[in-house]
């Protein structure tokens, strides 16, 4: 019996050792997670509220379309149409502004695809993605789509907390897909989560281009130096001010720290040490963010101006916080880049969706036409805003 007890104790010790080897060693110091829930009160859209929006001097704001439900990502078509994905409705709309007055006169549903979010074009095809799949539709001359779609990818990792995939073709002709983390701050079991994937459009084979990105929904290439930039959502339940939202220069094989570090290699002390190393070692090996913004502001879309006086500058939509005592976000911001393609500062571009602890809009998608017209989607009140230079 005594020998059996020794065997059982040995097995128990071995089990604990294996468990730590798999899950990592708990933090050395006591830590505390702070949970704050504050959803600013929703206000229904009205022309008076729209008229109260502020933007940079020289721009005018026009409600281009209303009553659209929950419009998300935007894309400009070859003939100037605006395509809108609606994740909750599971469809894609094509809006047309015939007289170029900033208001859309026609709307056509061009695709039905449950959970659709990401959208891009290449040659004469539209590409759409949801949580798991990437579809391709032939593009008709009038901007509508063929009735039958090709399924190009059907096994993207399940999204969990972050199912909103986005994608675009890079200057190298490859397709890039952002895959967010499954949960708030867990160590991912699938190597393709919390990453930027790169897909060969000939073979449709894919690889991890960059990792340690918690949820980089918005990304784009600088129009001059063709470098890839993206805005990443920081983790929740770390208090009001940390971790910040990040602007990252995304490079091949770069690791950006998640879930062990944020921002400029700042260690998340609430995390356990990973098996075989420490958070500090991983943080030092990670790519630091280039700019930081208010925590929990929730960046969604991000795009560069391709021409005009703002060429090389970028717009980011801050969807807005739900877990911060003093709300942040609920606006569109202009990030300024210098002539060498490096970010040097930022300023508000479209704001006053937030009034105290009330809000009447949550910017989600952004698209810029070749002539510099800007479209912003608000998925809280179903509005597309058109911004034109005076």
C-alpha positions in Angstrom: 0.0 0.0 0.0 2.9 2.4 0.9 4.5 1.8 -2.4 1.2 2.5 -4.2 1.0 5.8 -2.4 4.5 6.8 -3.5 3.5 6.0 -7.1 0.4 8.1 -6.8 2.3 11.0 -5.4 4.9 10.7 -8.2 2.2 10.8 -10.8 0.6 13.8 -9.2 3.9 15.7 -9.2 4.5 14.7 -12.8 1.0 15.9 -13.7 1.6 19.3 -12.1 5.0 19.6 -13.9 3.5 18.7 -17.3 0.6 21.2 -16.6 3.1 24.1 -16.0 5.1 23.0 -19.0 2.0 23.3 -21.2 0.4 26.4 -19.6 3.4 28.3 -18.3 4.4 29.5 -14.8 2.1 31.9 -12.9 3.3 35.5 -12.5 5.8 36.1 -9.7 3.9 39.0 -8.2 0.3 39.5 -7.3 -1.7 41.3 -10.0 -5.2 42.7 -10.3 -7.5 42.9 -13.3 -9.9 45.8 -13.4 -13.2 45.4 -15.1 -15.2 48.5 -16.0 -18.3 48.4 -18.1 -19.6 51.7 -19.5 -21.7 51.7 -22.7 -22.5 55.3 -23.6 -26.2 55.8 -24.1 -27.3 55.4 -27.7 -29.0 58.3 -29.5 -31.0 57.7 -32.6 -29.8 59.5 -35.7 -31.3 62.9 -36.6 -30.3 65.6 -39.2 -29.7 67.9 -36.3 -27.2 65.6 -34.7 -25.5 65.0 -38.0 -25.2 68.8 -38.4 -23.4 69.0 -35.1 -20.5 66.9 -36.3 -17.1 68.7 -36.6 -14.4 68.1 -39.1 -11.1 69.7 -40.2 -11.3 73.1 -41.8 -12.0 72.9 -45.6 -14.3 69.8 -45.3 -18.0 69.4 -45.4 -20.0 66.5 -44.0 -23.0 65.1 -45.9 -25.2 62.3 -44.7 -24.9 60.2 -47.9 -27.3 57.4 -47.0 -29.3 56.5 -43.9 -31.3 53.5 -42.6 -28.7 50.9 -43.7 -28.8 48.8 -40.6 -25.2 48.0 -39.6 -22.9 48.9 -42.5 -19.2 47.9 -41.8 -16.4 47.7 -44.4 -16.4 49.9 -47.5 -14.7 49.7 -50.9 -14.7 52.0 -54.0 -15.7 50.3 -57.3 -14.2 51.0 -60.7 -17.1 53.2 -61.7 -17.2 55.1 -58.4 -19.8 52.9 -56.7 -19.5 52.4 -53.0 -19.7 48.7 -51.8 -20.8 48.1 -48.3 -20.5 44.9 -46.3 -23.2 44.2 -43.7 -22.1 41.5 -41.4 -25.3 41.2 -39.4 -27.5 41.2 -42.5 -25.2 38.9 -44.3 -25.1 40.9 -47.6 -23.2 43.4 -49.7 -24.8 46.6 -51.0 -23.8 48.7 -54.0 -24.6 52.4 -53.6 -24.5 54.9 -56.5 -24.2 58.7 -56.4 -25.2 59.6 -59.9 -24.8 63.4 -59.7 -21.7 63.4 -57.4 -23.5 65.5 -54.7 -22.4 63.2 -51.9 -25.8 61.6 -51.6 -26.6 58.1 -52.9 -29.6 57.8 -55.1 -29.5 54.0 -55.9 -28.9 50.9 -53.8 -28.6 47.4 -55.0 -27.9 44.2 -53.0 -25.2 42.4 -55.0 -24.3 39.5 -52.7 -25.6 37.4 -49.9 -23.0 35.8 -47.7 -23.7 35.1 -44.0 -21.3 37.0 -41.7 -19.6 38.8 -44.6 -17.1 41.4 -43.4 -13.9 41.8 -45.4 -14.0 43.1 -49.0 -11.5 43.8 -51.8 -11.1 43.7 -55.6 -8.5 42.4 -58.0 -8.8 42.5 -61.8 -12.5 41.8 -62.6 -13.4 40.0 -59.4 -14.7 40.9 -56.0 -13.3 39.0 -53.0 -15.4 38.7 -49.8 -14.6 37.0 -46.5 -16.4 36.0 -43.3 -15.1 34.2 -40.2 -13.9 31.1 -42.0 -14.3 31.5 -45.8 -13.0 33.6 -48.7 -15.3 33.8 -51.8 -14.6 35.3 -55.2 -17.3 36.7 -57.5 -17.0 37.7 -61.1 -17.7 41.4 -61.6 -20.3 42.4 -64.2 -20.0 45.6 -66.3 -22.7 47.4 -64.3 -21.0 46.6 -61.0 -23.2 43.8 -60.0 -21.8 40.3 -59.4 -22.1 36.9 -60.9 -24.6 34.6 -59.2 -22.1 31.8 -58.5 -19.1 32.4 -56.2 -15.8 30.4 -56.1 -14.9 29.2 -52.6 -11.1 29.9 -52.4 -10.6 29.3 -48.7 -12.9 27.5 -46.3 -10.8 26.8 -43.3 -9.7 30.1 -41.7 -9.4 29.7 -37.9 -12.7 30.1 -36.0 -12.9 33.7 -34.8 -14.2 33.3 -31.3 -14.2 36.9 -29.8 -12.8 38.4 -32.9 -14.5 37.0 -36.1 -14.3 40.1 -38.2 -11.8 39.2 -40.9 -10.5 41.9 -43.3 -8.3 41.4 -46.3 -6.6 43.2 -49.2 -4.2 42.6 -52.0 -0.7 44.1 -51.4 1.7 45.7 -53.9 3.3 42.3 -54.3 0.1 40.8 -55.6 -0.4 38.6 -52.5 -3.6 38.5 -50.5 -3.3 39.6 -46.9 -5.9 38.5 -44.3 -6.1 39.7 -40.7 -7.1 37.0 -38.2 -7.8 38.3 -34.7 -7.3 36.4 -31.4 -9.9 33.9 -30.3 -10.3 35.5 -26.8 -9.2 38.6 -24.8 -5.7 37.6 -23.9 -5.2 33.8 -24.1 -2.2 32.1 -25.5 -3.5 31.0 -28.9 -3.6 27.2 -29.7 -3.8 27.9 -33.5 -0.7 29.5 -35.0 -2.8 31.3 -37.5 -4.8 33.3 -34.9 -3.7 36.8 -33.8 -1.8 37.1 -37.1 -1.6 38.6 -40.5 -1.7 35.9 -43.1 -0.2 36.1 -46.6 -1.9 34.1 -49.4 -0.5 33.1 -52.8 -3.4 33.9 -55.2 -2.1 31.3 -57.7 -1.9 28.2 -55.4 -4.0 29.6 -52.5 -1.4 28.3 -50.1 -0.9 30.6 -47.1 1.6 31.4 -44.4 1.8 33.6 -41.3 3.3 36.9 -42.4 3.3 38.5 -38.9 2.2 37.4 -35.5 1.4 38.7 -32.0 -1.3 41.0 -33.4 -4.3 40.8 -31.2 -6.9 42.2 -33.7 -5.6 44.3 -36.6 -8.8 44.9 -38.5 -7.5 48.0 -40.2 -4.4 47.9 -42.4 -3.1 49.4 -45.6 0.1 50.1 -47.6 1.7 53.5 -47.7 1.2 54.8 -51.3 4.9 55.9 -51.7 7.1 53.4 -50.0 4.6 50.5 -50.1 5.2 49.6 -46.4 2.4 47.9 -44.5 0.9 49.6 -41.5 -2.0 48.5 -39.2 -3.9 49.6 -36.1 -4.2 46.9 -33.4 -6.8 46.6 -30.6 -5.2 46.3 -27.1 -6.5 43.9 -24.5 -9.4 44.5 -22.1 -9.7 44.4 -18.3 -6.4 46.2 -17.6 -7.9 49.5 -16.4 -8.9 52.6 -18.2 -5.5 53.7 -19.5 -3.6 50.5 -20.5 -2.8 48.8 -22.8 -3.0 51.5 -25.5 -4.2 51.0 -29.0 -1.3 50.7 -31.4 -0.1 51.8 -34.8 2.3 49.2 -36.1 4.7 49.0 -39.0 4.0 45.4 -40.0 7.0 43.4 -41.5 7.6 39.9 -42.6 8.2 37.5 -39.6 7.6 40.4 -37.1 6.1 39.4 -33.7 4.2 42.3 -32.0 4.1 40.8 -28.5 0.5 39.7 -27.9 -0.5 38.2 -25.5 2.6 38.9 -23.3 3.5 42.5 -24.3 1.8 45.6 -25.8 2.9 48.9 -27.1 6.7 49.6 -26.9 7.6 46.2 -25.5 5.6 46.8 -22.3 5.1 43.5 -20.4 1.6 42.4 -19.3 2.3 41.6 -15.7 -1.1 39.8 -15.3 0.1 37.1 -17.7 1.8 33.9 -16.7 5.4 33.3 -17.9 5.3 31.1 -21.0 6.9 27.6 -20.8 10.6 27.7 -21.2 11.1 31.5 -21.1 9.8 34.7 -19.6 7.5 37.5 -20.6 10.4 39.9 -20.4 12.5 37.9 -22.9 9.6 37.7 -25.3 8.8 41.4 -24.9 12.4 42.4 -25.8 12.2 40.3 -29.0 8.9 41.8 -30.1 8.4 44.7 -32.5 7.4 47.9 -30.6 4.5 49.9 -31.7 5.3 53.2 -33.6 2.4 55.3 -32.1 0.0 54.7 -29.2 -3.6 55.9 -28.7 -6.1 56.0 -25.9 -6.9 52.5 -24.5 -10.1 50.8 -25.5 -10.8 53.3 -28.4 -11.3 50.2 -30.7 -9.7 50.9 -34.1 -11.5 49.4 -37.0 -10.8 50.6 -40.5 -7.5 52.2 -41.6 -6.6 53.6 -45.0 -4.1 55.9 -46.7 -4.9 58.9 -49.0 -3.5 57.8 -52.4 -3.5 61.4 -53.9 -4.2 65.0 -53.2 -2.9 67.3 -50.4 -3.2 64.5 -47.8 -1.4 61.9 -49.9 0.5 59.6 -47.6 -1.6 60.5 -44.5 -4.0 57.9 -43.2 -7.5 57.8 -41.6 -8.5 55.5 -38.8 -12.0 54.9 -37.5 -12.2 54.6 -33.7 -15.3 52.5 -33.0 -15.4 53.6 -29.4 -15.0 52.1 -25.9 -17.4 50.0 -23.9 -15.1 49.3 -20.9 -13.7 52.6 -19.9 -15.0 54.9 -17.2 -14.5 57.9 -19.4 -15.4 56.9 -23.0 -12.8 57.2 -25.7 -13.0 56.9 -29.5 -16.2 57.5 -31.4 -14.4 59.5 -34.0 -12.2 59.5 -37.1 -8.6 60.6 -36.8 -6.0 61.7 -39.3 -2.6 60.2 -38.8 0.1 62.3 -40.5 3.2 60.8 -42.1 6.3 62.6 -43.2 7.8 62.5 -46.7 9.8 59.4 -45.8 6.6 57.5 -44.8 7.0 57.8 -41.1 4.2 58.8 -38.8 4.8 62.1 -37.0 1.5 63.0 -35.3 -2.3 63.0 -35.5 -5.4 65.1 -35.2 -9.2 64.6 -35.2 -10.7 64.5 -38.6 -14.4 63.8 -37.9 -15.7 64.0 -34.3 -18.5 64.8 -31.9 -20.3 61.5 -32.3 -19.8 61.4 -28.5 -21.6 63.9 -26.3 -20.7 63.4 -22.7 -21.8 59.8 -22.0 -24.1 59.7 -25.0 -23.2 58.7 -28.5 -25.1 58.7 -31.8 -22.5 57.0 -34.0 -19.7 54.5 -34.1 -17.4 54.9 -37.1 -16.5 51.5 -38.6 -15.5 51.6 -42.3 -13.6 54.2 -44.3 -12.9 54.5 -48.1 -11.3 57.3 -50.1 -11.9 57.9 -53.8 -9.2 58.9 -56.2 -10.4 62.5 -56.1 -10.2 62.6 -52.3 -13.8 62.1 -51.3 -14.1 60.2 -48.0 -16.8 57.8 -47.0 -17.3 56.8 -43.4 -19.8 54.1 -42.2 -21.5 54.3 -38.9 -22.7 50.8 -37.8 -24.7 52.1 -34.8 -27.2 54.2 -36.7 -26.9 52.8 -40.2 -25.4 55.9 -41.9 -22.8 56.5 -44.6 -21.2 59.9 -44.3 -19.7 61.7 -47.3 -16.9 64.1 -46.6 -15.9 66.5 -49.5 -13.4 69.2 -49.6 -15.0 72.7 -50.0 
